[in-house]
Amino acid sequence: MDGEESGAPPRSATGLFQSLTRMIGTLVAMAQTRLELLTTELQEEVERAAELLLWSFVALLAAGAGIMFIGATVIIAFWDTHRVLAAILVTATFILLALISLAVVVAKFRSKPKMLAATRAELARDRAVLETRE
């Protein structure tokens, strides 16, 4: 009796099965890595959105305070002397703070990297590697 009649699988079938098992293991590991990268990028995006929200709140608060102080300054500060100058200085200070906060928000918004850029780059590299193997 030779090896094929003994009931044992042919050697080439066993090697093919092992190759297929290794390939599936590699694909699962790659998928896990990409999923971890995706999760990390989503967390970074949430943190960035929270920071933008905070700076937007600061800008709105400063603008609101500036508007409130326009009226309060005219009524209270230096009513008898230099009331116009005092009102202008207080108003200018809060408006400047609002403009600076707005500039920070705009700069952070414009410097935003593309969403999931690192994940897309890794997937493109994986695709290129898989295409070169074919």
C-alpha positions in Angstrom: 0.0 0.0 0.0 1.2 3.4 -0.8 0.4 6.7 1.2 -2.7 7.6 -0.9 -4.5 4.3 -0.1 -3.8 4.4 3.7 -6.6 7.0 4.3 -4.1 9.8 5.4 -4.6 13.1 3.6 -2.1 13.8 0.9 0.9 15.9 2.0 0.0 18.8 -0.4 -3.5 19.1 1.1 -2.1 19.4 4.6 0.4 22.1 3.5 -2.4 24.0 1.7 -4.6 23.8 4.8 -1.7 25.1 7.0 -1.1 27.9 4.5 -4.8 28.8 4.5 -4.9 28.8 8.3 -1.8 31.1 8.5 -3.3 33.4 6.0 -6.6 33.7 7.9 -4.6 34.3 11.1 -2.7 37.1 9.4 -5.9 38.6 8.0 -7.5 38.5 11.5 -4.4 40.1 13.1 -4.4 42.9 10.4 -8.1 43.5 11.0 -7.6 43.7 14.7 -4.7 46.2 14.3 -6.8 48.4 12.0 -9.8 48.3 14.3 -7.5 49.4 17.2 -6.2 52.3 15.0 -9.8 53.2 14.1 -10.7 53.3 17.8 -7.7 55.5 18.6 -8.6 58.0 15.8 -12.2 58.2 16.9 -11.1 59.0 20.5 -8.8 61.7 19.2 -11.7 63.1 17.1 -14.0 63.2 20.2 -11.3 65.0 22.2 -10.7 67.5 19.4 -14.5 68.2 19.2 -14.6 68.8 22.9 -11.7 71.3 22.7 -13.4 73.1 19.9 -16.6 73.3 21.9 -14.8 74.7 24.9 -13.1 77.4 22.9 -16.4 78.2 21.2 -18.0 78.6 24.7 -15.2 80.9 25.7 -15.7 83.1 22.6 -19.4 83.3 23.2 -19.0 84.1 26.9 -16.5 86.8 26.2 -18.7 88.3 23.5 -21.7 88.2 25.8 -19.7 89.9 28.6 -18.5 92.5 26.2 -22.1 93.4 25.2 -23.2 93.5 28.9 -20.3 95.7 29.8 -21.2 98.2 27.1 -24.3 99.1 29.0 -23.0 98.7 32.5 -19.9 100.8 31.8 -21.9 103.7 30.4 -24.2 103.7 33.5 -21.7 103.1 36.3 -18.0 103.8 35.4 -16.8 107.4 35.3 -20.3 108.8 35.0 -19.0 112.3 35.8 -15.6 112.2 34.1 -14.3 110.3 31.1 -17.3 108.0 30.9 -17.0 107.6 27.1 -13.3 106.7 27.3 -13.9 104.1 30.1 -16.8 102.6 28.1 -14.7 102.3 25.0 -11.8 100.7 26.8 -13.9 98.0 28.6 -15.8 97.2 25.5 -12.7 97.0 23.4 -11.1 94.6 25.9 -13.9 92.1 25.8 -14.3 92.4 22.1 -10.6 91.7 21.7 -10.9 88.6 24.0 -13.8 87.4 21.9 -11.9 87.9 18.6 -8.8 86.1 20.0 -11.0 83.1 21.1 -12.7 83.1 17.7 -9.3 83.1 16.0 -8.2 80.1 18.1 -11.4 78.2 17.2 -10.9 78.9 13.5 -7.2 78.0 13.6 -8.0 74.7 15.3 -10.8 73.9 12.8 -8.6 74.6 9.8 -5.7 72.5 11.2 -7.9 69.5 11.6 -6.4 66.4 9.9 -8.6 64.3 7.6 -10.8 62.0 9.7 -9.3 58.5 9.9 -6.3 59.5 7.8 -4.0 57.0 9.5 -6.5 54.2 9.2 -6.9 54.9 5.5 -3.2 55.1 5.0 -2.7 51.7 6.7 -5.4 50.1 4.6 -3.9 51.5 1.4 -0.5 50.0 2.4 -2.1 46.7 3.1 -3.9 46.7 -0.2 -0.6 47.6 -2.0 1.2 44.7 -0.3 -1.6 42.3 -1.1 -1.6 43.4 -4.8 2.1 42.9 -5.1 1.8 39.3 -3.8 -0.6 38.4 -6.6 
